[in-house]
């Protein structure tokens, strides 16, 4: 009998908060690698958001070792590609990665909201769902992507519009209290 899946908020940022994603192709390369390694290691990608100098993921796995192998392969592959592209050497990421257990559906919902609102908080966009390097668009029905398994979160909502309303519940606070240096 298999153990139940465990879920984690996985995040990392550039070494000394430096840029991780220099151009559109970098974001897309990272997402392709995430899809590849998640598939190889039987990891569910529940939600994601790639920001210029950091990323957030919610991952689900039956085995913690699978998550570790997936993240090691992803970060190593991405770091090698960026170091080559930018003609640089050394560490791209500040640490290996941070992992925080997600143990309740309420925690999962609020974490997905936090992740999907990150670009708005950072001032990268002025409207929810317009940042292209996030799973938010799949959640609210703007894009039919294949990477996130949004059903884990969306089972708590009647549809994408209800999830959008859940996000918008925090929008006014974000717009009036812009957070700086949130990670």
N, C-alpha and C positions, 0 to 999 in steps of 0.2 A: 504494500500500500504506500503510495506517495505521500510525503508530507505536504501540507498546504503551501501555497505560494506565499512568499514573504515579499513585502513591498518596501522600497526605500526611495527617499529623496536623495538623489546623487547630484553633486555639484562640484564644480571646480572653476578656477579662474586663471588667467594668465599670470605668469611669474611677475611679481611686483606690480600686479594689476595691469600688465601690458596687454595689448591687443592680441586676441586669438584669431579673429576672423577679419581679414583685410579687405576681402571683396566677396561678391555674391557667390562665386565659384567655391570659395572656402566653406561657406555655410552649407552649400549643397554637397560638397565632398564629405564633410563631417556627417551629414544626415545619411548619405549613402553608406558610409562605413558603419554608422550606428545600426542601420537596418541589416547590413551584412552580418556583423558580429552578434547582434541580438538574435538573429535567426540561427546562426551557428551554435549559439549557447542556450537556445530555447528561453530567451528572455522576452517578456512582454514590455514594450515601451508604452506606458500609459499616457504620459504627457511629456512635452519637451519645450524648451525655449532657449534659443541660442542668442546671446547678446554679444556685442563687440568684444568684451573682455572676459566673459564667463558664460557658463551654461548651467541649466537646470534640467534634470530628468526625473521622472518617476518611473522606476523599473520594478517589475515583478519577476520573481524566479522561484523555482522549486528548490534550487540548491544555491547557497551563498557563494560557493566556489565558482559557479557559472557566472554570476554577476562580476566577480573579481576578474575572471579570465576575459570576459567581454570588455570590461572597462580598461583593463591593461592593454588589450589588443587595439581598442579604439584610440586610446590616448597615444600609444606608441606610434601607430600608423599615422595619425594626424600630425603629431609633433615632427616626425621625419619629413612629411610632405611640406609642412610650413617652413621648417628650417631650410629645406632645399629651395623652396620658392623665394624666401626672404634672404637667402645667402647668410644665414645665421647659424650659430651653434649653441649648445647648452639647453637648459631646461625651458620648455615652452610653458608648462603648467606649474603653478605654485607648489602644489603637492600632488600626491597620487590622485586623490579625490576624496571628498567628504561623503559620508553616507549616514542618513538619519532614518531610522525605522518609521514606517507609516503603519499604524496598528488599527485604526478605526476608519470607517467610511466617512465620518465627519472630518477627521484629519485629512483624509484623501481629498475631499471636496475643497476644503479651505486651501490646501497646498496647491491643488490644480489652479485655483483662482489666483493665488499669489504668483505662481509661475506665469500664467497667461496675462496678468496685469503688469508684469515686469517691464515690458517695453514702454508702456504708458507712464509708469512711475519714473522711468529714466528719461522721459521726454523724447524718445525716439519716434513716437507716433502721437497723434492727438485723438485717435479714435480706437476703441477696443476692436481687436480682430484685424487690424491692418498691418501688423508686423508679419512679414512672410516667413520668418524662421522660427515659428512657434506652431504648436498643434492647436492653438485656439481656433483657427479657421475650420479645422475638422470638427471641433466640438460645437461650433455655432452654425454649421451647415454651409459655410462659404467655400469649402474645398473638400473634395472627396479623396483625401490622401490615404495611403496604405500603411503608413508607419504606426501611428498611435492606435492603441486599443482603447478607445474612448468609452466603450461600453461599461467599463468598471465604474467610472464616475457618472456617466449619463444615466445609469439605471436609477439614480437618485432624483432625476429630473424628468419632466414629462416629455421634453424635446429640447432641441438646440436653442430655441427661443427662451425657454425657461432657464437654461444655463447662462445665456447671454444676460438675462435679467439678474441672475445671481452675480455675474461679473459687474454689471452696471450699478449694483447696490453699493459698491466701493468706489465707483468712478469719481463721484463728486469729492470725496475725501482726498483722492489722489490729485485731482486737478487743483484743489485749493491748498494742499500741503505737499508740494513736490518734494519727494525724498531724494536726497543727494547722497551718494556714497553708500547705497543700500547693500552692497556686497564688497 
